[in-house]
Amino acid sequence: EMHFGVNHLAHFLLAALLLPKMEKTGEEPRIVTVGSLAYLYGSANLSDLGYTTRPYLAFHAYASSKLYNLLFTRHLAKLLRHSSSRTRIDAVHPGMVMTDIPRHLPPLIFRLYQALMPLLLLDARAGAATTVYAACASERRVAG
């Protein structure tokens, strides 16, 4: 399933490959997971990642991939704490950002989204600010 692969597995692999190198730096290494409140609509169904036994809904697949991101972040944070690692991992929700995630909506609804949502949603630059802050802030813990 594309959402699971791109939003979760790719990030998991990148973190796994970079973590040993990050631990060797003189800095406080950081991993920032970009989350989404959409995770609230997801479910962790490891027995049917490819949606072969249930209906495929693109938004549910996206939401589930974001749930997997948060589960990964929490688990890795726990592992890092127990190993006395200097690496910090945080998850951030950038806010409601204008993206092409709804591109799979019916064409008329997607055109309405493109016309109306810029009035309500953050642009990409503003949406990225939260992630950049989490990656660069000097505070050890930036939020609850």
N, C-alpha and C positions, 0 to 999 in steps of 0.2 A: 504494500500500500504506500503510495507516494508521500503522503503527509508523515507517516511514521518514519519512513526512510530519511526524508529531508530534514524534518523538524526534530527528530530524536536520534536515530541511529548515526547520522552524520556528525552530530554534535558530540555524542557519546564517544565515537571513534576519535574525533579530533582531540577531545580532552584526554582520552587514554594515551594517545600518541605523544601529546605535548607535556603531560604531567611530569614524567621523569626529567625532562629537560628544564621545565619550569622550576622544579625543586632545586636545581643546581645554580640558579641565579642568586645574586646578592640582594635582590629585591624581595618584596612580599608578593609572591605570585598570586594571580587572581583568575578565577574562571567566572564568567557571568553568563547565566542562562536567561535568555529572553523568554519570559512567560507570557501568559495571557489569562485574563479572567474567564476566557472561554473554557478553561480546564474544568470549570464547574459543570459543564454539559458533557464532558467526556466520561469514558469508562475504561477501566483497565481489563481488557479481555485478551489475555495472552494466548488463549486457545484458538482465536479466530482473528489474527492480525490482518489477514487478507480479505475479510468480510465475505467468506465463502458460505457461511451458514446463517447470515443475517443480512438485512438490506443495507446497501452502501449509501450513506448520506455524507456528502463531502464535509459539511460543517461538523458532524459528529467525529469524523476521522481527524479533522484539524484539532478539535477540542481534546480528543483522546491523546493526540501527539503532544499537546501542551501539558496534559496530566502526566504523561510519561516523563516529560522534561522535569517537572517538579518532583516527582518520585525519585528520579535520578539525582537531582540536586540535593535533596534531603539525605539520600543514602550516601552519596559521596562526601557530603559535609560530615556525616557521622564517622565514616572511615578515616577521613583526614584528621578529625579531632582525636580519634583513638590512636593514630599513628604519630601524633605530635608533629604533624606536617605544618609548615609555614603557609601553605597554600590556602587561600580563602576562596570559597565559592558562594556566590549570591545568585538569587533569582530576582528579576525585575519585571514588572508589568509596565510597559512604556506608556500606557494610556490608550485611548481609542485613536488609532492612526489610520489614515487613508492609505489603503493598500489594494492590491488586486485579488485578495483572498476571495471576495465574492464573485470572481469571474465565472464561476460555474452556475450562477443564477440564470434564470431565463433572460434572454437578451433585453427585453423591455425593462425588467426590474433592475438589471445591471446598469442600463443607461440612466435610469432614475437615480440609482445609487451614485453613479459618477457625477450627476448633476447636483444632487442635494447634499451629499455627505461632506464635500469640502467646506460647507458652512458649519458643520458640527464636529468634524474630526480634526486631529492634529495633522500637519504635513509631516513628511518623512524626517526633516531636520529636527523639528520639535519632538517627534517621537523618539528619535535617537538620543536625545539629551539625557534621558534617564539611564540608558545603558552606558553611555560614556561616563556619566557621573559615577555609576557603580564601579566601573573599571578604573577610575582615576581618583576617587575621593580618598582623602588621607584617613578618614575615620575607619576604625576596625569594623564597626557595624553601623550601617547607615540607616537602618530602619528595623522595626519590630520583627 
